[in-house]
Amino acid sequence: MSREDRRGSDYRAIPAERRAHIQNDPWTRSLGIEYLDLRQGYCRVSLKLQPHMVNFQGYPHGGVIFSLADVAFGAACNSHGEPSVALNVTISFLAAVKPDSRLIAEGREVKQGRRAGFYDIAVTTEDGTVVALVHCVSHRVSRS
């Protein structure tokens, strides 16, 4: 099975203390993002779009979609227990969605080196429509 074919349950569990630390994020809570699954190198989160999350055209704001993907990325890359930050994030928006949609972001580790980690995040609607694809590179920072 290739890394891309792995399901969330194929990733190793993380300690409860690390899970709680990651999930206790003020920005995530303020957006109303819900953690559906969090494992080592993997994260699945959801967000019910709210009326204040639309742009001037009436569609969900790209920044909200990016934030959802970034939360999945940040959780997945920090799930190893070593502090990591985003080094590069590239997002491609593929579909407009209804302003009251529920979005799901699923982040998967592609490769984790000593310092750099590579992750792919897919943002979809509940029915599976791909809204955005995100390619991310993380950098492990020194604890000192």
JOHU-V854634 format. One record per residue. N is the residue number from 1. RES is the residue in one letter. PSI is psi in radians with two decimals (none if undefined). OMEGA is omega in whole degrees, -180 to 180 (none if undefined). Layout:
N|RES|PSI|OMEGA ; N|RES|PSI|OMEGA
This chain:
1|M|2.23|179 ; 2|S|2.83|179 ; 3|R|-0.62|-179 ; 4|E|-0.44|-178 ; 5|D|-0.09|-177 ; 6|R|2.41|174 ; 7|R|2.86|179 ; 8|G|-0.66|-178 ; 9|S|-0.19|178 ; 10|D|-0.10|179 ; 11|Y|2.60|-177 ; 12|R|2.55|177 ; 13|A|2.74|177 ; 14|I|2.76|179 ; 15|P|2.55|-178 ; 16|A|-0.64|-180 ; 17|E|-0.73|178 ; 18|R|-0.73|178 ; 19|R|-0.84|-179 ; 20|A|-0.70|180 ; 21|H|-0.79|-180 ; 22|I|-0.76|-176 ; 23|Q|-0.26|-180 ; 24|N|1.00|-177 ; 25|D|2.11|-177 ; 26|P|-0.71|-179 ; 27|W|-0.78|179 ; 28|T|-0.82|179 ; 29|R|-0.70|-177 ; 30|S|-0.52|178 ; 31|L|-0.30|-177 ; 32|G|0.41|180 ; 33|I|2.38|-179 ; 34|E|2.29|175 ; 35|Y|2.15|178 ; 36|L|-0.60|179 ; 37|D|2.43|179 ; 38|L|2.07|-179 ; 39|R|3.10|-179 ; 40|Q|1.98|180 ; 41|G|0.21|-175 ; 42|Y|2.47|174 ; 43|C|2.44|176 ; 44|R|2.13|-178 ; 45|V|2.81|178 ; 46|S|2.79|-180 ; 47|L|2.20|171 ; 48|K|2.01|-179 ; 49|L|2.43|-178 ; 50|Q|2.77|-178 ; 51|P|-0.56|-179 ; 52|H|0.02|-178 ; 53|M|0.25|-179 ; 54|V|2.76|176 ; 55|N|-3.04|-177 ; 56|F|-0.30|178 ; 57|Q|-0.10|179 ; 58|G|0.09|177 ; 59|Y|2.73|176 ; 60|P|2.35|-178 ; 61|H|2.38|179 ; 62|G|-0.55|179 ; 63|G|-0.56|178 ; 64|V|-0.75|178 ; 65|I|-0.76|177 ; 66|F|-0.76|-180 ; 67|S|-0.72|178 ; 68|L|-0.80|179 ; 69|A|-0.71|-178 ; 70|D|-0.62|177 ; 71|V|-0.79|178 ; 72|A|-0.75|179 ; 73|F|-0.89|-178 ; 74|G|-0.72|179 ; 75|A|-0.77|-179 ; 76|A|-0.77|-176 ; 77|C|-0.39|176 ; 78|N|-0.03|-178 ; 79|S|-0.24|179 ; 80|H|-0.24|179 ; 81|G|-0.02|176 ; 82|E|2.27|-177 ; 83|P|2.26|180 ; 84|S|2.59|177 ; 85|V|2.83|178 ; 86|A|2.31|175 ; 87|L|-0.67|-180 ; 88|N|2.37|177 ; 89|V|2.21|178 ; 90|T|2.19|-178 ; 91|I|2.44|173 ; 92|S|2.08|177 ; 93|F|2.19|-173 ; 94|L|-0.39|-178 ; 95|A|2.50|171 ; 96|A|2.58|-179 ; 97|V|2.86|178 ; 98|K|2.55|-177 ; 99|P|-0.27|-180 ; 100|D|0.35|-178 ; 101|S|2.78|168 ; 102|R|2.18|180 ; 103|L|2.59|177 ; 104|I|2.27|175 ; 105|A|2.24|180 ; 106|E|2.05|-178 ; 107|G|2.32|-179 ; 108|R|2.37|174 ; 109|E|2.28|175 ; 110|V|-0.77|178 ; 111|K|2.44|175 ; 112|Q|2.04|176 ; 113|G|-2.87|179 ; 114|R|-0.73|-177 ; 115|R|-0.61|-176 ; 116|A|2.44|175 ; 117|G|2.54|-178 ; 118|F|2.25|-173 ; 119|Y|2.54|173 ; 120|D|2.33|180 ; 121|I|2.30|174 ; 122|A|2.26|175 ; 123|V|2.16|-177 ; 124|T|2.90|169 ; 125|T|3.00|179 ; 126|E|-0.54|-179 ; 127|D|0.06|175 ; 128|G|0.00|177 ; 129|T|2.20|180 ; 130|V|2.09|-178 ; 131|V|-0.71|-178 ; 132|A|2.59|172 ; 133|L|2.37|-173 ; 134|V|2.29|177 ; 135|H|2.24|-172 ; 136|C|2.55|173 ; 137|V|2.22|178 ; 138|S|2.78|178 ; 139|H|2.16|176 ; 140|R|2.23|-178 ; 141|V|2.67|180 ; 142|S|2.50|178 ; 143|R|-0.26|-177 ; 144|S|none|none
